[in-house]
């Protein structure tokens, strides 16, 4: 079986040269993109590991309570902490206290903590969901800045709330 452009030896050479050049361009674009993203994220506190750093001058903590469809969702301990890396946004216990440690003052947001936690915001109806800071609704929703000592309450409504369910009721 002949592949297009591979039957004639002259066309085969041109086709293989074209494929090699295309592969080289693709690989160089991917490597350049990776390098640029690494350089950009290098100074971003959201991507830094703070293990063993002594220059963490910016340290605050706040509490967060998350409700999904009227039911409290527990925030687990060690969010943002893995075996090899401790992020700037993390929890130490399951009481909802968010800790922030960074080398500089950075505008950390509630949504960034939800991202570090792995909370699936895509499944939530953002038009019906709300975030409160010390009992006052925030107009910034997930972009609400985390401030020291503030209590945040996030009330999310899932997109499929009210949709029929076919699972048996729990006893």
TORFIVO-144481 format. One record per residue: x, y, z of N, C-alpha, C in turn. Coordinates in steps of 0.02 Angstrom, whole numbers, padded with zeros to 5 digits, always signed. Atoms other than C-alpha are relative to their C-alpha. Example, Ala and Ser with C-alpha at 12.3 -4.5 7.8 and 13.67 -1.06 7.14 Angstrom:
2
+00045-00059+00000+00615-00225+00390+00045+00060+00000/-00042-00059-00003+00684-00053+00357-00039+00055+00037/
//
This chain:
171
+00042-00059+00000+00000+00000+00000+00044+00062+00000/-00038-00062+00005+00064+00170-00047-00037+00055+00037/+00028-00058-00034+00035+00319+00066+00006+00059-00047/-00005-00059+00045+00000+00484-00022+00067+00035+00008/-00064-00034-00001+00162+00566-00069+00060-00045+00011/-00056+00045-00014+00267+00409-00039+00016-00047-00058/-00011+00046+00056+00256+00321-00207+00062+00019-00040/-00056-00024+00040+00378+00425-00308+00057+00019+00048/-00056-00016-00045+00553+00436-00229+00012+00075+00009/-00009-00072-00007+00563+00624-00263-00053+00029+00047/+00053-00024-00044+00394+00654-00181+00009-00026+00071/-00012+00029-00067+00440+00538-00036+00050+00042+00039/-00051-00041-00034+00594+00642+00003-00029+00067+00023/+00031-00063-00018+00494+00804+00001-00050-00009+00057/+00049+00012-00052+00356+00728+00108+00033-00012+00067/-00035+00014-00062+00477+00661+00238+00034+00064+00027/-00032-00063-00020+00570+00829+00241-00053+00045+00032/+00055-00040-00026+00403+00919+00267-00021-00024+00069/+00019+00029-00065+00355+00800+00409+00052+00014+00054/-00053-00013-00048+00524+00822+00493+00001+00074+00022/+00001-00071-00017+00515+01012+00484-00061+00015+00044/+00060-00011-00039+00336+01010+00550+00008-00026+00071/-00012+00028-00067+00386+00897+00696+00048+00044+00039/-00048-00043-00035+00535+01009+00738-00033+00065+00023/+00035-00061-00019+00425+01164+00738-00047-00013+00058/+00046+00017-00054+00294+01079+00847+00035-00011+00066/-00038+00013-00062+00422+01020+00974+00029+00064+00027/-00029-00063-00025+00507+01190+00982-00053+00046+00029/+00054-00041-00027+00340+01279+01008-00021-00026+00069/+00019+00030-00064+00295+01157+01149+00052+00016+00054/-00053-00014-00048+00464+01180+01235+00003+00074+00019/+00000-00071-00013+00458+01369+01218-00059+00019+00044/+00060-00013-00040+00281+01373+01288+00011-00022+00073/-00014+00026-00067+00334+01266+01437+00048+00046+00037/-00050-00044-00031+00484+01379+01472-00032+00066+00020/+00032-00065-00014+00380+01539+01462-00047-00007+00059/+00046+00009-00055+00246+01470+01578+00037-00011+00066/-00040+00011-00060+00378+01413+01703+00027+00066+00026/-00027-00064-00021+00456+01587+01705-00055+00046+00028/+00055-00041-00025+00286+01671+01728-00023-00023+00068/+00025+00028-00063+00232+01554+01868+00052+00000+00056/-00054+00003-00050+00400+01564+01957-00012+00048+00058/+00012-00050-00051+00350+01721+02052-00072+00002+00025/+00070+00001-00020+00165+01679+02071-00008-00043+00063/+00006+00038-00062+00129+01628+02252-00048-00060-00004/+00046+00057+00006-00010+01511+02194+00035-00064-00022/-00035+00058+00026+00117+01396+02112+00064-00016+00039/-00062+00011-00038+00261+01411+02236-00010-00050+00056/-00002+00042-00060+00305+01280+02363+00037+00040+00054/-00029-00041-00053+00343+01360+02530+00036-00043+00052/-00033+00045-00047+00425+01210+02613+00067+00029+00023/-00064-00019-00029+00565+01264+02730+00022+00072-00015/-00020-00069+00014+00564+01447+02677-00003+00042+00063/-00004-00044-00059+00613+01576+02807-00022+00071-00014/+00018-00068+00019+00558+01730+02711-00075+00010-00010/+00072-00005+00005+00370+01707+02732-00026+00054+00047/+00018-00058-00042+00328+01881+02797-00075+00014+00000/+00071-00012+00006+00146+01881+02741-00037-00062+00023/+00036+00058-00027+00042+01763+02849-00067+00023+00028/+00067-00015-00025-00146+01771+02877-00039-00065+00003/+00045+00058-00001-00287+01652+02916-00072+00026+00003/+00071-00016+00001-00474+01655+02889-00038-00065+00002/+00040+00061-00001-00617+01533+02904-00048+00000-00059/+00045+00008+00057-00725+01465+02765-00049-00056+00015/+00053+00049-00007-00890+01374+02774-00031-00008-00069/+00026+00012+00067-00952+01292+02613-00065-00040+00005/+00065+00034+00003-01133+01246+02584-00015-00014-00074/+00020+00019+00068-01189+01151+02428-00072-00026+00004/+00071+00018+00000-01377+01141+02399-00028-00005+00071/+00025-00003-00068-01407+01184+02582+00033-00048+00048/-00034+00048-00043-01292+01048+02650+00073+00021+00008/-00069-00020-00014-01126+01085+02734+00048-00050-00030/-00052+00042+00030-00975+01020+02640+00063+00010+00041/-00060-00004-00042-00825+00980+02749+00061+00015-00042/-00065-00016+00031-00659+01057+02701+00051-00044+00035/-00046+00046-00033-00529+00923+02732+00065+00033+00024/-00066-00023-00022-00364+00945+02822+00050-00011-00057/-00056+00007+00047-00204+00964+02719-00018+00017-00072/+00011-00027+00068-00281+01052+02569+00060+00042-00017/-00059-00038+00021-00134+01124+02473+00065-00028+00026/-00061+00031-00026-00011+01007+02558+00006-00070-00029/-00015+00067+00024+00065+00857+02471+00065-00022+00033/-00062+00026-00029+00213+00750+02517+00060+00043-00018/-00058-00037+00024+00331+00858+02414-00008+00076+00002/+00011-00072+00008+00250+01030+02416-00055+00025+00046/+00050-00036-00040+00158+01147+02532-00013+00066-00035/+00018-00060+00037+00066+01285+02437-00010+00059+00047/+00012-00061-00040+00037+01463+02496-00068+00000+00033/+00067+00008-00027-00148+01425+02524-00007-00072+00024/+00003+00068-00027-00174+01275+02639-00044-00003+00062/+00034+00012-00063-00271+01199+02782+00042-00050+00041/-00035+00047-00044-00198+01108+02932-00049-00049+00033/+00050+00042-00032-00360+01039+03005-00065+00004-00041/+00063+00000+00036-00537+01005+02949-00052+00048+00030/+00046-00048-00032-00613+01152+03046-00018+00059-00046/+00016-00054+00047-00622+01266+02892+00047+00059+00002/-00048-00056-00005-00473+01376+02937+00049-00004-00059/-00045-00006+00056-00377+01432+02784+00061+00039+00023/-00063-00034-00017-00194+01478+02811+00032+00024-00065/-00036-00028+00057-00097+01589+02692+00069+00022+00024/-00068-00020-00014+00091+01606+02695+00033+00017-00066/-00030-00022+00063+00185+01703+02563+00059+00046+00015/-00058-00045-00008+00344+01802+02536-00020+00073-00008/+00022-00069+00010+00243+01956+02487-00075+00004+00006/+00072-00012-00003+00072+02033+02506-00029-00014-00069/+00029+00022+00063-00032+01952+02370-00076-00001+00008/+00073+00000-00006-00219+01972+02334-00031-00069-00009/+00029+00067+00003-00275+01795+02374-00076+00005+00001/+00073-00001+00006-00457+01757+02330-00029-00065+00024/+00035+00060-00022-00585+01633+02394+00000-00052-00057/+00000+00045+00057-00595+01558+02219+00067-00035-00010/-00065+00032+00006-00408+01524+02220+00006-00057+00050/-00001+00055-00048-00428+01422+02379-00043-00058-00026/+00043+00053+00026-00572+01327+02299+00036-00038-00056/-00039+00032+00053-00457+01292+02150+00053-00046+00029/-00051+00042-00033-00317+01228+02263-00032-00062+00031/+00037+00055-00031-00445+01121+02354-00024-00051-00051/+00027+00044+00051-00510+01048+02191-00076+00001-00001/+00072-00007+00000-00688+01108+02218-00023+00013-00071/+00022-00005+00070-00783+01088+02054-00052+00055-00007/+00043-00057+00007-00856+01260+02025-00042-00004-00064/+00037+00007+00063-00912+01210+01850-00068-00033+00009/+00064+00033-00014-01051+01104+01925-00049+00044+00037/+00042-00046-00040-01121+01255+02018-00031+00053-00045/+00035-00053+00035-01247+01382+01956+00023+00066+00031/-00030-00061-00027-01150+01544+01980-00051+00056+00008/+00050-00054-00006-01306+01652+01957-00040-00007+00064/+00037+00011-00062-01386+01574+02112+00045-00007+00061/-00048+00010-00054-01228+01549+02216+00024+00067+00028/-00021-00063-00033-01164+01678+02341+00058-00014+00048/-00053+00004-00050-01015+01712+02452-00009+00060+00047/+00008-00050-00052-01031+01807+02616+00066+00009+00037/-00058-00016-00042-00890+01894+02711-00027+00032+00063/+00027-00023-00065-00934+01914+02895-00075+00015-00004/+00073-00006+00004-01119+01893+02851-00025+00048-00053/+00020-00047+00052-01120+02023+02711+00016-00029-00068/-00011+00029+00067-01143+01964+02532+00052+00039-00038/-00053-00032+00039-00992+01999+02425-00021+00005-00073/+00017-00006+00071-01023+02069+02251+00052-00032-00045/-00055+00028+00040-00859+01991+02193-00003-00076-00007/+00009+00073+00002-00918+01809+02217+00067-00035+00013/-00062+00038-00014-00764+01695+02200+00062+00043-00001/-00057-00046+00002-00651+01845+02174+00004+00042+00064/-00002-00034-00065-00682+01901+02354+00069-00010+00030/-00067+00003-00029-00514+01943+02433-00003-00030+00070/-00005+00031-00066-00463+01840+02584+00037+00049+00046/-00030-00046-00048-00428+01954+02733+00008-00035+00066/-00017+00032-00064-00354+01907+02901-00059+00004+00049/+00052+00003-00051-00482+01851+03030-00072+00002-00025/+00067-00005+00027-00631+01859+02914-00031-00070-00006/+00037+00063+00009-00764+01722+02911-00038+00004-00066/+00032+00003+00065-00823+01675+02737-00049-00058-00001/+00049+00054+00009-00978+01575+02696-00018+00000-00074/+00016+00008+00070-01000+01509+02521-00061-00045-00006/+00061+00038+00011-01173+01452+02471-00006-00014-00075/+00002+00020+00070-01172+01356+02308-00064-00039-00015/+00058+00037+00024-01320+01291+02210+00024-00038-00062/-00024+00040+00057-01279+01147+02093-00046+00009-00060/+00038-00009+00062-01334+01156+01912-00056-00051-00007/+00050+00053+00008-01429+00993+01924-00048-00005+00059/+00045+00002-00057-01524+01037+02083-00072+00001-00027/+00068+00005+00022-01705+00988+02060-00009-00048-00058/+00005+00049+00054-01665+00868+01919-00019-00068+00030/+00020+00064-00028-01740+00695+01941+00060-00044+00014/-00053+00046-00019-01629+00570+02028-00027-00071+00000/+00022+00070+00004-01637+00383+02004+00036-00043+00051/-00032+00038-00053-01536+00333+02156-00050-00014+00055/+00047+00016-00054-01628+00246+02297+00013+00045+00060/-00010-00042-00059-01657+00348+02455+00042-00034+00052/-00042+00028-00052-01533+00327+02596-00040-00006+00064/+00036+00011-00064-01601+00254+02758+00040+00022+00058/
//
